[in-house]
Structure formats: C-alpha cells, structure tokens
Amino acid sequence: MKRKTGILMLAVIMMITVLAGCGNQNDAEVTEDSAGMVVGMAVQDLSNPIWSGAAQALQALVEENGGEMSYVACDSNVATQIEQVENFIARGVDALVVHAADPAGIETVLAEAREAGIKIYAWDDNLENADIAWLIDNYELGYMIGEHAAAWVNDHHDGEAEVAVLNYPQLPILLERGNGIVDAIEALAPGATIVAEQSAINVSEGQSVMESVFQAYPDVKVVAAIGGGGAVGANEAAKGAGKLADDFGIFAADATDPEIAAMQAGEGNRMSVLITGGAEEIAEEIYYWLEKLVAGEEVEGEVYRELIPVTQDNLEEHGF
C-alpha cells in the first residue's frame, strides 16, 4: 500500500513539473511576442540634423513600445551601407528603414533582406526592393523653395539680386530638388543672377561653401538650399561675414530646430519647408507604417509626404 502511494505521489510530482515547464514556455512566448519589433535604420549621414533627430525619436518610440532599434550612418558610402544592411540581416531584424546612399547600388542587398523576411521601409527613394516607399515630390519641393527665394528677390531687391544655390547633385532625389529651385528662381525672378551652385548637405559643408561664396561674391543677398543642414551653415557663414541684414534671406527645407531658432532670432533663415513635421512627427509616421508592415497588413506601396512652408511670419501658426 505504501509502495502504491509512493508511486502515485511521484506521478503527481512529475505531472506538476511538466505542467510548470509548459507554463514557463508559454510565458516565454508571450514575453517575446509582447517585446515589440526589432528595427534597424541605415541613413546616409548623422551630421544632417533631420536624419539624426528622426533616428533618435524613432528609436525612443520603438523602445517605449517594448521593441529594440539601432541606427547607423554610412557617410554617403554605398559599400559601407551594404555592409550595414548585411549586419542587420544577420541580426534578424523585423524591419529596416533605409535612406539609400545609392538607390541602384543597394537593391541587391535589400532583395536579400526581403528574402530573409525583413520588411523594408524606403525613405525618399522608390526602391524596387521595398515594401513601402516614403516619398517627397522633390522637384515640387525645390520649386517651393525657389518660389520663396524669388519672392524675396522681387520684394526686397526690385527683382535683381545675386543668388547662391546650395544643392547636392550626388543624390538623384536632391538633384531633382536643386533643379526645382533653379527653375523657380529663373521663372519667377528673371532678373536674379545665380552666381554660385555648390554642393552642401550638412552644417559644416554649408558654412565652408558659403564662406568661399561670400569671398568671391560679396553681394550675394539670397541663399536657396536643398536642406536644413546647408541652410544652417549658410546662416553661420553670414553671421561671420557680417552679411546679416533686413534684405538678406536663406530659404531651404526641413525646418530643423536650428533653422527655427534662427528665424525666431530674426537672423538669415527666412523660410524652410516642413516635411511631414518635426522629428517626433516623422518618427510617429514611420512607426505607424512599420507596425502595419511587421503585422503583415497590406500597405500602400507609395506614400507622399506633406510639404508645409514655415516662415518667420507664421512660426506660431505652426506651433513654434
């Protein structure tokens, strides 16, 4: 009798142990599922304030929702970016946000990522191997920048002024933006003279380029830039050269914090096109689409971003 009781007790203990083990496995699965998505982000250049700000905001949002995220920059080197994407593939991320250094050059490795089950979110480029392309009509954006620059020439210089354009033709999308700027100025302020077209994508390049431009063309009164990095650098160069005046204006895109601060201080930055919103708004929109992608929902293949001109006169209207 004691033998049978002992066997029965042993069986009960073993059953409890098995059930407990099953419970632990289920708990682990629930914890893993609720941990959120794992995201990688590969951008061109973290010295660009809009890219770095958006990357930081998106990382914070992903982590707040129980996920993991890391971001890297390739400094516009496609070979480096390919290696970075390969590393994200090896890590098994759920989704990858890519701001391509060379759209054609990165397609093959992105195809490998998709084959591995990774969802691809293409920032600015309509890539073949992407699940969603988050796009800007870059010619329209450039034209909008050029419109405001041309209006400044007409309103403050009777239609005649020397203009510098800070472009970035190394990237096709920014070449389109630069073309839009030039076309608008030539069409809407035909008396203006574009004396310089120089490449500048970040603050240091913008400042260096404009210091040289002011030396060669001291009468430049208008700067039209493809992005906030170059525009902020141009403002610093103008301050250093003593060029800030009521008739001097810088026009650009991104509406970065330094641009807004310069507008609030009444410095050279007069207008910048807000694209989607600030870093937090950009992060929220990217996260919205990433959630859908990772959940397996159908999404639009192309999503175009809103373009909002922010000027010194309408800062408060836009919450600045």
C-alpha positions in Angstrom: 0.0 0.0 0.0 2.8 2.3 0.9 4.5 1.4 -2.4 1.5 2.3 -4.5 1.1 5.6 -2.6 4.7 6.4 -3.2 4.3 5.7 -7.0 1.2 7.8 -7.1 2.9 10.8 -5.4 5.8 10.5 -7.7 3.5 10.6 -10.7 1.7 13.7 -9.4 5.0 15.5 -8.8 6.1 14.6 -12.3 2.9 15.9 -13.8 3.1 19.2 -11.9 6.7 19.6 -13.1 5.7 19.0 -16.7 2.8 21.4 -16.4 5.0 24.0 -14.8 7.5 23.6 -17.6 4.8 24.1 -20.2 3.7 27.2 -18.4 7.2 28.7 -18.5 7.4 28.0 -22.2 4.1 29.8 -22.9 5.2 32.7 -20.7 8.4 33.0 -22.7 6.5 33.1 -25.9 4.1 35.8 -24.6 7.1 37.8 -23.4 8.8 37.5 -26.8 5.6 38.5 -28.7 5.0 41.5 -26.5 8.6 42.7 -26.7 7.7 44.6 -29.9 9.5 44.8 -33.2 13.3 44.8 -33.8 14.2 47.6 -36.2 17.3 48.6 -37.9 17.8 52.0 -39.6 20.5 52.9 -42.1 20.8 56.6 -43.0 23.4 58.4 -45.1 24.7 61.0 -42.7 24.0 61.6 -39.0 25.5 65.1 -39.2 22.3 66.0 -41.0 20.0 67.2 -38.2 16.8 66.0 -39.7 18.1 62.4 -40.2 19.7 62.2 -36.8 16.8 63.8 -35.0 14.3 61.4 -36.7 16.5 58.4 -35.9 16.7 59.3 -32.2 13.0 59.9 -32.0 12.1 56.7 -33.8 14.5 54.7 -31.5 12.8 56.2 -28.4 9.3 55.4 -29.8 10.2 51.8 -30.7 11.7 51.2 -27.2 8.8 52.8 -25.5 6.6 50.2 -27.1 8.8 47.3 -26.0 10.9 46.9 -29.1 14.5 47.3 -30.0 16.2 49.6 -32.5 19.6 50.7 -33.6 20.7 53.1 -36.3 23.8 53.6 -38.3 25.2 56.1 -40.9 27.3 55.3 -43.9 28.5 58.8 -44.6 27.1 58.5 -48.1 29.3 55.5 -48.9 27.2 52.7 -50.6 29.7 50.0 -49.8 29.6 50.8 -46.1 25.8 50.9 -46.3 25.6 47.5 -47.9 27.8 46.1 -45.1 25.5 47.7 -42.6 22.4 46.2 -44.1 24.1 42.8 -44.2 24.8 43.1 -40.5 21.1 43.9 -39.9 20.1 40.8 -41.9 22.5 38.7 -39.7 20.9 40.1 -36.6 17.5 39.1 -37.8 15.7 42.5 -37.5 12.0 42.6 -38.3 12.1 45.8 -40.3 14.7 48.0 -41.9 14.4 51.7 -42.5 16.8 52.7 -45.4 17.8 56.1 -46.6 19.8 54.9 -49.6 23.2 56.3 -50.3 23.0 54.9 -53.8 19.5 53.6 -54.7 20.7 51.3 -57.6 23.7 50.1 -55.6 21.7 48.9 -52.6 18.9 47.0 -54.4 20.7 43.6 -54.3 21.3 43.5 -50.6 17.7 44.7 -49.9 16.4 41.8 -52.0 18.4 39.5 -49.7 16.9 41.2 -46.7 13.4 40.7 -48.1 14.1 37.0 -48.8 15.1 36.7 -45.1 11.6 38.0 -44.2 12.7 41.6 -43.3 10.3 44.4 -44.2 11.9 47.3 -46.0 10.8 50.9 -45.5 12.5 53.1 -48.1 12.9 56.7 -47.0 12.9 59.2 -50.0 13.6 56.6 -52.8 11.1 54.5 -54.7 13.2 51.3 -54.4 12.2 48.1 -56.2 13.1 46.0 -53.2 11.0 47.9 -50.6 7.6 47.1 -49.1 6.8 50.8 -48.8 8.4 54.0 -50.2 8.0 57.2 -48.2 8.4 59.8 -50.8 8.8 63.5 -51.5 8.0 65.1 -54.8 11.5 66.6 -54.8 11.0 68.8 -57.8 7.9 70.3 -56.3 9.7 70.8 -53.0 12.6 72.5 -54.8 10.3 74.7 -56.7 8.6 75.8 -53.5 12.0 76.8 -52.0 12.8 78.7 -55.2 9.4 80.4 -55.2 10.0 81.9 -51.8 13.6 82.9 -52.8 12.3 84.5 -55.9 9.6 86.4 -54.0 12.3 87.7 -51.7 14.3 89.0 -54.7 11.3 90.7 -56.1 10.1 92.2 -52.8 13.4 93.3 -51.3 15.6 93.8 -54.3 13.3 95.1 -57.1 13.7 91.8 -58.9 17.5 91.9 -59.2 19.9 90.2 -56.8 22.8 87.8 -56.7 21.8 84.3 -55.5 23.7 81.2 -54.3 22.2 77.8 -54.5 23.3 75.0 -52.2 22.4 71.7 -53.9 23.6 68.1 -53.7 23.6 66.6 -57.1 25.3 63.4 -55.9 21.9 62.1 -55.0 19.2 61.8 -57.8 16.4 63.0 -55.5 18.4 66.0 -54.4 19.4 66.8 -57.9 15.7 67.0 -58.7 15.2 69.3 -55.7 18.1 71.5 -56.9 16.6 71.7 -60.4 13.3 72.8 -59.0 15.0 75.6 -57.0 16.8 76.9 -60.1 13.8 76.6 -62.4 11.6 78.6 -60.0 14.1 81.4 -59.5 14.7 81.7 -63.2 11.0 81.7 -64.0 9.7 83.9 -61.2 12.7 86.3 -60.7 14.2 86.5 -64.2 16.3 89.5 -63.1 18.1 87.5 -60.4 21.6 86.1 -61.1 22.6 82.7 -59.8 26.3 83.3 -59.2 27.1 80.0 -57.5 25.7 76.5 -57.3 27.7 74.5 -54.7 27.2 71.1 -53.0 26.4 71.2 -49.3 24.3 68.7 -47.3 25.3 69.4 -43.7 26.1 72.4 -41.5 29.9 72.2 -41.9 29.7 72.0 -45.7 27.1 74.8 -45.8 29.3 77.1 -43.7 32.5 76.3 -45.6 30.9 76.7 -49.0 29.2 80.0 -48.2 32.4 81.4 -46.6 34.0 80.9 -50.0 31.0 82.2 -51.9 30.9 85.4 -49.8 34.6 86.0 -50.6 34.1 85.5 -54.3 30.6 87.2 -54.5 30.3 89.7 -51.6 27.0 91.0 -52.9 25.1 87.7 -52.6 21.8 88.5 -50.9 19.8 85.3 -51.2 20.7 81.6 -50.5 18.5 78.8 -51.6 19.4 75.4 -50.1 18.1 71.9 -50.6 18.1 71.1 -46.9 18.4 72.5 -43.4 22.0 71.4 -42.9 23.3 73.7 -45.6 20.9 76.4 -44.6 22.1 76.5 -41.0 25.8 76.5 -42.2 24.9 79.4 -44.5 23.5 81.4 -41.7 26.6 80.8 -39.6 28.8 82.0 -42.5 26.6 85.0 -43.0 27.0 85.9 -39.3 30.7 85.5 -39.5 31.0 87.6 -42.6 28.7 90.4 -41.3 26.1 89.7 -44.0 23.0 89.5 -41.9 20.7 92.4 -42.8 17.0 93.0 -43.4 17.4 92.3 -47.1 19.4 89.1 -46.7 17.5 85.8 -46.8 18.1 82.0 -46.7 15.4 79.6 -48.0 15.5 75.8 -47.5 13.7 72.6 -46.5 13.5 70.5 -43.3 12.6 73.3 -40.8 15.2 71.9 -38.3 15.5 73.2 -34.8 18.5 75.5 -35.6 16.6 76.9 -38.6 13.6 77.7 -36.5 15.8 79.2 -33.8 17.4 81.5 -36.4 14.0 82.5 -37.7 12.9 83.3 -34.1 16.0 85.4 -33.6 15.4 87.3 -36.8 18.6 86.0 -38.5 19.2 85.0 -42.1 16.8 82.0 -42.3 13.5 83.3 -43.6 11.7 80.2 -44.8 12.1 76.4 -44.6 9.7 73.8 -45.8 8.5 71.5 -43.0 8.3 68.0 -44.5 5.7 65.9 -42.6 6.7 67.6 -39.3 9.5 67.7 -36.8 11.5 64.7 -35.6 8.7 63.4 -33.4 6.1 63.6 -36.1 8.4 61.9 -38.6 9.1 59.1 -36.1 5.4 58.6 -35.4 4.5 58.3 -39.1 7.4 55.8 -39.8 6.4 53.8 -36.7 2.8 53.7 -37.8 3.7 52.1 -41.1 6.3 49.8 -39.6 3.7 48.3 -37.2 1.5 47.5 -40.2 4.3 46.0 -42.2 5.5 43.8 -39.3 2.0 42.7 -38.6 1.6 41.6 -42.2 -1.1 44.1 -43.1 -1.4 45.4 -46.7 0.0 48.9 -47.1 0.2 51.4 -49.9 3.4 51.0 -51.9 4.0 54.7 -52.2 3.2 57.3 -49.5 3.9 61.0 -50.3 4.8 63.4 -47.5 3.1 66.8 -46.8 5.1 70.0 -47.6 4.5 72.9 -45.3 6.3 76.3 -45.8 7.3 77.7 -42.4 8.3 81.4 -42.4 9.4 84.0 -39.8 5.8 85.3 -40.1 3.9 82.1 -39.4 6.0 80.4 -36.8 3.4 80.5 -34.1 0.7 79.2 -36.5 2.8 76.0 -36.9 3.5 75.6 -33.2 7.0 77.2 -33.0 
